[in-house]
Amino acid sequence: MSIDPQPQVDLSDANTLGVPSTADWYAELTNASDLPALVRWARERHLPIRALGGGSNLVLNEQVSGLTLKISIMGKTRVESDSGRLRWRLGAGESWHTTVVDLIAQGGSGIENLALIPGTVGAAPVQNIGAYGVELADCLHRVEAYDTVEQRWRRFGQQDCCFGYRDSVFKQLENRFIITAVELDLDREFQPQLTYGPLQTLASQPGLTALQVMEQVIEIRQSRLPEPIVLPNAGSFFKNPVITTEQYQMLLAEHSDLVVFEQAEGWKLAAGWLIDQCGLRGQNNADGVGCYERQALVLVNPKRASATSILAWQAHVQQAVKERFNVILEPEPRFWA
Ligand SMILES: Cc1cc2nc3c(=O)[nH]c(=O)nc-3n(C[C@H](O)[C@H](O)[C@H](O)COP(=O)(O)OP(=O)(O)OC[C@H]3O[C@@H](n4cnc5c(N)ncnc54)[C@H](O)[C@@H]3O)c2cc1C
């Protein structure tokens, strides 16, 4: 094996919530061909294996068990496509945002609304990243991954990924598949997606380009979301809950100002609004963990408190929303123990 896992590696700067944490075992993977041997190494010792990208969607325990594999496989190449779209093959360790900027500069479009989402390309299919009316699923062609259970390489076409709202087979069968490469199909002809409120003003702009939409998205995000390096956070901490028509009508009878979006699968409530209504925006606990003052959905950790404190605040928010609206909030980040 060309990489030796290292014991007791500090992960405190490897997660955007800034939680102090140590991995029992850690290895950085730059070459996909080293993966089978690393998986065998962990399996022989009965250790769990986890893929780590940019750590922007994680709550880490003080001690993380098993083998943490930092995915640093790079590469960005144009490949042949029979779909009429522009296809790129990307290493899982590439930065997602840099990839968006590069592919737009090379004439592709379709991912401009997903600019400035932190993290890696390899993590993007895991929760089917989405923003401003666009999801990764819209442009994903294929995922290549190593199956740590069957210990063999697998390829997933778009349909095989079972994408849903912040969901996929990779999230459902958590830690089973380690993604090493992703292929994206981008549009040659720009078809703007401007349904999201603040982007609608662009609709009347003559000769609008994907680059201009991307720049607008970046500006909006910078004005609303705290920079993890300045104020540790993991973006939206809860998923927007989807409820049935019956639940929706009951809630509407009590809260006429309910913020809700109609979806094919039901009614999607704005989790940030629910938390706001409970008076939790800008509130925090003794360790400083709390809801961001400009967006209640973002949990912030200014003093780099532990997972215990974060989970306690999570439970506090969930309970407040449950009591007031009878709605259960599901956290978006994954918890590693
Ligand atoms: C300020 C901020 C804003 C955000 N905005 C958005 C947003 O608008 N939309 C959105 O969808 N998300 C958003 N996020 C969440 C996060 O950026 C995304 O979920 C991102 O895809 C996580 O990437 P990562 O590399 O940091 O993954 P990590 O946090 O390292 O890992 C997240 C999960 O993916 C798994 N994983 C990571 N890499 C791989 C791999 N190669 N193979 C298999 N599994 C893997 C991990 O095991 C873990 O379960 C935001 C986060 C922050 C901090």
PDBQT file of the ligand as one rigid body, heavy atoms in Angstrom, charges set to zero:
ROOT
HETATM    1  C1  LIG A 401     -21.676  28.810   3.855  1.00  0.00    +0.000 C 
HETATM    2  C2  LIG A 401     -22.262  27.519   3.316  1.00  0.00    +0.000 A 
HETATM    3  C3  LIG A 401     -23.231  27.568   2.327  1.00  0.00    +0.000 A 
HETATM    4  C4  LIG A 401     -23.787  26.382   1.806  1.00  0.00    +0.000 A 
HETATM    5  N1  LIG A 401     -24.729  26.474   0.824  1.00  0.00    +0.000 NA
HETATM    6  C5  LIG A 401     -25.261  25.339   0.298  1.00  0.00    +0.000 A 
HETATM    7  C6  LIG A 401     -26.249  25.423  -0.740  1.00  0.00    +0.000 A 
HETATM    8  O1  LIG A 401     -26.636  26.507  -1.194  1.00  0.00    +0.000 OA
HETATM    9  N2  LIG A 401     -26.763  24.263  -1.221  1.00  0.00    +0.000 N 
HETATM   10  C7  LIG A 401     -26.343  23.046  -0.765  1.00  0.00    +0.000 A 
HETATM   11  O2  LIG A 401     -26.850  22.033  -1.266  1.00  0.00    +0.000 OA
HETATM   12  N3  LIG A 401     -25.417  22.940   0.214  1.00  0.00    +0.000 NA
HETATM   13  C8  LIG A 401     -24.860  24.052   0.754  1.00  0.00    +0.000 A 
HETATM   14  N4  LIG A 401     -23.917  23.958   1.748  1.00  0.00    +0.000 N 
HETATM   15  C9  LIG A 401     -23.534  22.632   2.262  1.00  0.00    +0.000 C 
HETATM   16  C10 LIG A 401     -22.235  22.046   1.629  1.00  0.00    +0.000 C 
HETATM   17  O3  LIG A 401     -21.439  23.059   1.102  1.00  0.00    +0.000 OA
HETATM   18  C11 LIG A 401     -22.544  21.024   0.544  1.00  0.00    +0.000 C 
HETATM   19  O4  LIG A 401     -23.309  19.972   1.061  1.00  0.00    +0.000 OA
HETATM   20  C12 LIG A 401     -21.247  20.438  -0.060  1.00  0.00    +0.000 C 
HETATM   21  O5  LIG A 401     -21.572  19.606  -1.149  1.00  0.00    +0.000 OA
HETATM   22  C13 LIG A 401     -20.413  19.641   0.942  1.00  0.00    +0.000 C 
HETATM   23  O6  LIG A 401     -19.164  19.385   0.334  1.00  0.00    +0.000 OA
HETATM   24  P1  LIG A 401     -17.907  18.978   1.180  1.00  0.00    +0.000 P 
HETATM   25  O7  LIG A 401     -16.830  18.581   0.215  1.00  0.00    +0.000 OA
HETATM   26  O8  LIG A 401     -17.553  20.023   2.146  1.00  0.00    +0.000 OA
HETATM   27  O9  LIG A 401     -18.439  17.660   1.916  1.00  0.00    +0.000 OA
HETATM   28  P2  LIG A 401     -18.146  17.186   3.420  1.00  0.00    +0.000 P 
HETATM   29  O10 LIG A 401     -18.758  18.137   4.371  1.00  0.00    +0.000 OA
HETATM   30  O11 LIG A 401     -16.699  16.874   3.588  1.00  0.00    +0.000 OA
HETATM   31  O12 LIG A 401     -18.994  15.830   3.461  1.00  0.00    +0.000 OA
HETATM   32  C14 LIG A 401     -20.400  15.850   3.431  1.00  0.00    +0.000 C 
HETATM   33  C15 LIG A 401     -20.919  14.429   3.199  1.00  0.00    +0.000 C 
HETATM   34  O13 LIG A 401     -20.510  14.002   1.892  1.00  0.00    +0.000 OA
HETATM   35  C16 LIG A 401     -19.709  12.815   1.999  1.00  0.00    +0.000 C 
HETATM   36  N5  LIG A 401     -18.624  12.889   1.003  1.00  0.00    +0.000 N 
HETATM   37  C17 LIG A 401     -17.746  13.895   0.824  1.00  0.00    +0.000 A 
HETATM   38  N6  LIG A 401     -16.927  13.606  -0.211  1.00  0.00    +0.000 NA
HETATM   39  C18 LIG A 401     -17.302  12.386  -0.655  1.00  0.00    +0.000 A 
HETATM   40  C19 LIG A 401     -16.822  11.517  -1.686  1.00  0.00    +0.000 A 
HETATM   41  N7  LIG A 401     -15.809  11.850  -2.480  1.00  0.00    +0.000 N 
HETATM   42  N8  LIG A 401     -17.439  10.308  -1.836  1.00  0.00    +0.000 NA
HETATM   43  C20 LIG A 401     -18.476   9.949  -1.056  1.00  0.00    +0.000 A 
HETATM   44  N9  LIG A 401     -18.975  10.717  -0.068  1.00  0.00    +0.000 NA
HETATM   45  C21 LIG A 401     -18.387  11.919   0.122  1.00  0.00    +0.000 A 
HETATM   46  C22 LIG A 401     -19.160  12.813   3.417  1.00  0.00    +0.000 C 
HETATM   47  O14 LIG A 401     -18.790  11.496   3.803  1.00  0.00    +0.000 OA
HETATM   48  C23 LIG A 401     -20.338  13.401   4.175  1.00  0.00    +0.000 C 
HETATM   49  O15 LIG A 401     -21.318  12.409   4.407  1.00  0.00    +0.000 OA
HETATM   50  C24 LIG A 401     -23.348  25.129   2.297  1.00  0.00    +0.000 A 
HETATM   51  C25 LIG A 401     -22.348  25.085   3.295  1.00  0.00    +0.000 A 
HETATM   52  C26 LIG A 401     -21.813  26.267   3.800  1.00  0.00    +0.000 A 
HETATM   53  C27 LIG A 401     -20.740  26.203   4.852  1.00  0.00    +0.000 C 
ENDROOT
TORSDOF 0
